[in-house]
């Protein structure tokens, strides 16, 4: 699916005179990236705790009726809605070595089935024993000795605690702060306006004429659901739609101007509209990072300066997991975690600041050449960019390569999604497809 996940990880090195090394890890967030981080921390022999703001694992895969604040008056991170179908097959949504139940034949799953997978993963690897629920991260501050001060709030008792760590990994996800484009006349629209972050059920749009702005995974899936109850659904998009939509969904180009009760599109056509639903993505937001973390977010879209879109170049003991988008998210999360954990175990050495900055500038130049600067700096989009990223991380860290079948399957499903298709990974190069 298009949504997902994350957490912050914190590690401590304590070395005795005999050279004995102990590492303590604090993982903040029990979404998919936090869970896979915990698994690899355990594999490396690290001690760890997980701090989770809510009372459940799964991150954005946890459904809640709430859309603004939760029961503890904290911002709702989840953008999950009822009857969601994944935009990728489950064969691209597994952490290595842990599969979905054999009896689950379908490849395109519903939200509850994916959440069950992460719950099973948590129990199987005994991660639940390390989770501290209802723990809210208030601030992460860089200390003069190179360590990090993490300030926490227990959202039930309202007590605050502080902990010092050597390393921080930030992976709190990027599906909380909605991005709404500035479209001429939008403020004067008299109908209902909402972002997909606040969308939960289709029934409230019964009999309405709905305009969905944005042809990404959420826009496509929600248009399919609304077509069953709405009078009409218009989907405004820029790119090719990789799925056959119901006949009651009408494709439109991008919006030129919005009026009180209608919308004009770039092709000059105008439609009367009751509801505008923005499926226009999210901004990166890390309100808990202190200024001295030296992380800048440009236009809400570009987190910088990062080495390999992971490591804070100014403070290489801080890493970010799960920032790239338009990717097969689960394999990307796993390889990013493997990359960073390998640097902590000494399997490979993070380059000097000078060399990281050189790599960073090459990355910026490449994105500029593709007209992705500055708002699409973390977008990959096609399988070739994803394959290049996988190979770069695994080669740099000298770790096991991501099986090539991941890129082959991603290529096959990226441009055309068939919800009736069932895939099977045969080996590291090959997959099979049948129809359920």
N, C-alpha and C positions, 0 to 999 in steps of 0.2 A: 504494500500500500504506500500511500504518499506520506504517511505520517510516521512518525516514530518518536521519540525517545531520548534519553541520555542521562548523564550523571557527571559528577566531578570525582576524580580520584586523587587521593592524596597518599604519598608514600613517605616513610621515615627510614633513614639509614642510621643505625647506631653501631659504631665499630669499637670494639674493645682493643686493649693493647695487644691481645693475641691475634687480632685480625678477624675475629668472629664478627659476622655481619648479620644484623636483624633488620628487616624492613617491615614497617607498619603502614598499612594502606587504609585511607578513609575514602570510601566511594559515596558520592552524594548524588542520589537519584537511582531508583531501582527500575528504570526503563531498560530497553534492550541493550544499550551500550553499557550501562552500569552492570548488568548481569553478565555480559560477556567479559567485561573487565574483571569482575570478581572471579570468574572461572580461570582466567589466565593468571591472576594474582595467586590463586590457590595452587595452580600448576607450578608456579615459580617458588612456592614455599613461603609466600609472604603472609603475614597476619593482616587482616583487614576487617573493617566495619563499613556498612553501607548506611548512609543517611538518606531517608526518603521522606519527602514533605507530606505525602498522603499515607493512607493505611493499606495500600495495595502495591503489588509489583505490576509491571507492564507499561508504565509511562502513559504515552498517548493512546495506547491500545485499551485502556480502561474507560469504559463508557460511564458518563455521568450526565444527568439531566441539567446540571448547573453549567452556566456558560461564562459567568463573570467571576464571582467569588465562590469559594467552596464553603463548607460548613464551619471552617475555622477562619473565615474572612481572609483567605489567601487567594491569589489569582489562580484560576483554573488553567492548568497546562494542557489538558486533553482537548483535542478537536474532534473526537470520535462521535460518529452519528449512527443511528440505528440502520441495520441492514447493509452496512458497508460491505462491498466486495473488494478484495485486494486487486491492485493493478498489476501485480506480478504473481507468477505461480509460486506455490509453497516451496518448490524445488530451488528457488532463489531466495528463500526466506528461512533458511536453516543455518544455524551455527554448526561448523564442521564437527562431525561425529555424533550429532544428536538430531534425529529425524522426527518427523510427525508420525503418529500411530499408523501402522500398516493398513488398518481398515479404512483410513481416510483416503479415498481414491482421488477425489476431486483435487485439482491443482489451484483453482481460484477460490479462496476461502472467505468465510465471513469473519467479522471482527472477533466474535466469541471463540472461534476455533484457533485463531492466532494467539489470542490472550491465553487460552488454555496451554498452548505450546510453551509460552514463556513461564507460566506457572509450573508446568512440568519440568522445564529446564532448571528452574530455581530449586525445586525439591530434589531433583536427581543429583545435583552437584552440592546439595546441602548449603546453598547460598542463603536460604531463609533464616538460618541460625545466626547470620551476621547482620541482619537488617535491623536498623533502628528506625522504626516508623514514626511519623509525625515530627520529623526533625527538619526545620527550615533553615537554610543557609542565609544568614544576614549579611555577612561580609567575608571576603578573602583579601588579606592584606599582606604585601611583601614586607618582610622584616630585613633589617640591615645586615643580619648574619646569614642572609641567603635563604632563610626558611620562610614559611608561610603561616600566618595567623588566621585560623578559621573560626568565625563566630557563629554559633548556632542558637536557635530558639526552639524549645519544646513547645509545640503549638497547643498542647493540651494543658500543661501545667504553667505555661508562660515563663518558665525559667530559662535563663541564658547561660551558655557555657562557652569556653574558649579552648581551642586545641592548637597545638603547633605541629606542623608537618614540614617535611623536606621537599615534597613533590606534590603538585596538584594537576589533575587532569579534569578539564571542564567538558562535560558532555550532557548538559541539561536540556538539549533539544532545541529546535527552532520552530515550534508550532504553537507558540503562546501569544506573540505580539503580531496581530494582523497587519498586513500591508494593504492599504486602500489607495489606488492610484488617483491622482488629481485630474478629474475629467470635467471639462467645461459644463457648468450648469448643474452639477450634481447636488449642490447644496439646496437648490430650489425644488428638487423632486418631492412630491407630496405623498407618494406611496411608501411602502415599507422598504427599508434598506438594512441589509445585514451582511456580515462576512461569514464565510463558511465555518469559521471558528465557533460561531454561535448557532450554526445549523445542527438540529438534532433529529427531527422527524419530518416526514413529507406531508403528513395529513393537514397541517395548518395552512398549506398552500392549495388546498382543494378548491377548484373552480377559478383559480387565479391565473393571470398571464404573467409568467415569470421570465425575467432576463437574467441569465447567468453570465457573468463576465469572467472569462478565463477558461481556456480549454485544456488545462492540466488534468492530472488524475482525479482530483476532487471534483472539478467542474464537470467532467465527463460522467463520473459515477453518480453524482447528485442529479444531473439532468436525466439520467436513466430512471432514477427513483421518482423524481417529480413528474415525469411523463405519465405515470399511472394515476395521478390525482389532479394535476393542474389542467386548466383549460388549454393553455399553450405554453411551450417552453422554447425560448430562444437561447442559443448558446453562441456567445461572441468569442471568437478565438483568432489566434494568429497562425497556428501551425496545423499540420495534418492531424486529423482525429483518428487514432489507431484502433477504432472499434466501430462496428455498425450500430448506430443509434436507432431507437424507435422512430417510426414515421412522424410521431407527434413532437419530435425535437427538431427545431429548425435552425440550421447553421447560419450565422451572420458574421460579417467582418468586425473589426474593432469599432468601438463606439466613438463617434465624433463629438456628439453633444447630447446632454440630458436636459429635458424640459420638465414641466410640472407633472405631466402624466404620460410622457412619451420619450422615445429615444431615437436619435438620428444616427445612422451608421455611416461608415466611410464610403459606402457605395451609393449614398444618397437616399436610401430607403428609410422610412420612419415607421415605428410600431408603437401602439399604445401598450403601456406596461403598468402592472399593479405592484410588482415586487422586483427589486434589484438585489441579486445575491452575488456578492463579490467572492470569487474563488481565485484570488490574486496573490496567494502566497503570504509569507511572513517575513518579519525582520528578525535579525539576530539580536538577542538581548541578554546581557549579563549584568543585571543591576547590582549583584553582590560583589563584583570586582572593584577593588579600590583603584584610585587613579594611578598609584605607583605600580600597578601590574603592567602598565605601559602597553595596554591593548587598546587599539582604536577601532571603532566600527564606522565605516564610511557609508553614509546614506542608509544605514540599517541593513546593508547588503554585503559588506566586505569586512571580514575580521582580519586585522593585520597588526604587526607583521608576523606571519607564521611560516615555519619551515615545513614543506610538504603538506601544507594545510593542517598541521598537527601541533608543532612545537612553537611556543612563544620564543621568538629569537632573542628578545631582550632578557628573558628569564627562562632558560631552557628547562627548568624544573617544572614548568607549567605546560600542559598539553591540552589540546581540544580534540574531542572525539565526535565524529558525526556531522561535521560542517558541510562537506560536499553534498550537492543535491542533484536531482535528475540522474540517479544511479540505482544500482541494485544495493539498497541500503545495508542490508544485513552482512553480506560479504565485505562491503567497504568498512563497516564498523569493526569487523573481526580482524581484518588485515591492519587497520590503524592501531588497534590495541596490541596486536603481535609486534608491530614495528616499535612502539614505544616501550613495551615491557622488555623487549630484547635489548634496548639501550640501557635499561635499568639493571638488567642482570649482567651487563658487561659483554653481551654477545657481539655488540658492535658499539662504536663510539660516536656520539653526536658530534658533527663537525664544529669547527670554531665559529664564532659569531661572524667573522669576515666571510667564511665560506657559505654559511647559511644565508647571509644577506645577498651574496652573489647568486645563489640558487633562487632566492626569492625574486630578485630582479629579472632573472631569466623567465620565471613564471609570469611575472607582470607583463613583460614584453610579449610573450606568447599570447596572453589573453587580449592584449591591445590589438595584436595583429588579427585576431578573430572577432573584433568589435564587441568584446565582452567586458570592457573596462568602463566604469567600475562596478556596475550593478550585477554582473553575472560572473564574478571572479571565482565563485565556488561551484558554478554549474559545469557538469560534464556533458550530459545529454545523450551522447551516442556511445556505442560499445567500444569504439576505437579509443576514445578518451579514457574510458574506464579501464580498458586493458593496459593502456600506457601507464596509468596511475598505479595499478596493481603491480606491474613489472618494475616500476621505479621504486616503490616501497620495498618489495621483496629483494630486489637486487642490492639496493643501498644497505639494507639491514642484514643481508645474507640469510634470509629466512625462507621457509618453504613457499613456493609459488602458489598463487591461487589457481586452481584447476581451470584449464582453458575452456572447459564446457560451460563454466559460469558466463563467460563472455559470449559464447555461441548461443546459449539459450536466451541471454539478455537481448542479443541482436534479433533473435527470432520473434520475441514477444513485444519488443519495444514499439515496433511499427504496426503491429496488428494483434490485438488481444481478442482471443476467442474463449469466452467463459465456459464453453463445453469441452475445451481441450484438456487432456490429461497427459502430463509429462512424466518421464522417468529418466533419471540420470543412470546411464549404463556404465560409463567409466569417466576418466578425467578429460576425455575429448568428445564423448558422444552422449547424445540424449535421444530418446524415442518419444513419439507423440501418438496418442490414440484419442478417441472421442468418447466421453463419458455418456 
